[in-house]
Amino acid sequence: MDVFDSIHWRTTKKLLSAIGAWPFQPVSQRKVLGALFYLIIQSIYIVEILKLFVVWGNLTDTLDCLPVFVYHSMVQVKMANCLFNIKQVKVLLLQIKRDWESDLYDHEIKILRNDARIHKVVMNFYSSGLSSVAVIYAAVPITPIFVDFVRPLNETRQKILPYPTEYFVDTENNFYILYIHGFIVTPIALFYFLAFDLTYAGLVSHACSMFTILGGRLKNLTSGTKEEINSFKSLVVCIKMHKDILRFSELLEENYTNYFFLLLGNIVLGLTVTGFQLTVLATDIGDKIKCIWYGTGQVIHLFVLSYLGQKLINCSEYINESICNSRWYNYPQKMKLLIILVLMRGKIITTISAGKIYIMSIENFSSVMKSSMSFFTVLTSVQ
């Protein structure tokens, strides 16, 4: 069975196929789906920009529009990566397929499967959390309609669209048509959001598994006269494997670094504005729920991206740790020379960065949270 049809990659494959971003689906299908969903996302993005132009100058209304605008800006970034980096992702996926089909030992295949299973469980919780945020945003605006049926007033409660948009038509008279537009956009935007994150998480998880497998081989290299030839051959294979993993990680970095830089700016802006909304502008319970869910979603989003970057750092460090825990001092001289080369390269930690500036890690996650709080405090003080 193809590795991408297994339970570990099935959800990612379905999501990417649905939005026309799966590298192995027919080109015509990819273009049609990609163009269709691209236009749908742009349709909501344009009316959100128009709304910002209309309310610009009014601080309260502008800040009310920004969180959703930031969210759809992040969707734009992730959509661009999914649609325009298909060739790069295809190269990475082909490497994953080669690794799964290579001559790995049974316990190494078990490592791949166990890591993939853990990755799937974590990402299922993550996907469920983000999906609940989208559902809340879509459901809260129609709450007044249901309340009108349960506890009607002398006058109809004000109807609110899912997103702050400007269509230049009467919202009350065209509410249901406009609401359907926002309702259609919600799952499509979520598909792009999750497809990007699941693909990134799957690629990082595979790189970490391969680092673990390589570390195990380096740690268990044997020494002695009888095993010397086999050990030398095994070490050469390990060096080639290390080279492949490093190349995979470099391609991973190239594919995501610029997009993460744009995402990071949007996340900081979104957290800052949402904090200000929650403490200063939100008056009713519906607005507070939306702010809390939105802020929670952004924090979880940034934490997961940072955690995956930290996991890659830790696993790349495992190479040198494994060599140091091996009996390298008993190796023949020619093996020691090769081991030194691996150690020297292993000193350079493998990372995922945002714009070659910010390293995706747990340490920097806390720094971003502190920065967002600082910006939020400044914005509150000048209010």
Secondary structure as GFF3:
##gff-version 3
##sequence-region A 1 383
A	DSSP	three_ten_helix	3	5	.	.	.	ID=ss1
A	DSSP	alpha_helix	10	18	.	.	.	ID=ss2
A	DSSP	alpha_helix	27	55	.	.	.	ID=ss3
A	DSSP	alpha_helix	59	84	.	.	.	ID=ss4
A	DSSP	alpha_helix	86	101	.	.	.	ID=ss5
A	DSSP	alpha_helix	106	139	.	.	.	ID=ss6
A	DSSP	three_ten_helix	140	142	.	.	.	ID=ss7
A	DSSP	alpha_helix	143	150	.	.	.	ID=ss8
A	DSSP	alpha_helix	175	219	.	.	.	ID=ss9
A	DSSP	alpha_helix	228	276	.	.	.	ID=ss10
A	DSSP	pi_helix	277	281	.	.	.	ID=ss11
A	DSSP	alpha_helix	285	325	.	.	.	ID=ss12
A	DSSP	three_ten_helix	328	330	.	.	.	ID=ss13
A	DSSP	alpha_helix	333	346	.	.	.	ID=ss14
A	DSSP	beta_strand	353	354	.	.	.	ID=ss15
A	DSSP	beta_strand	358	359	.	.	.	ID=ss16
A	DSSP	alpha_helix	362	381	.	.	.	ID=ss17
###
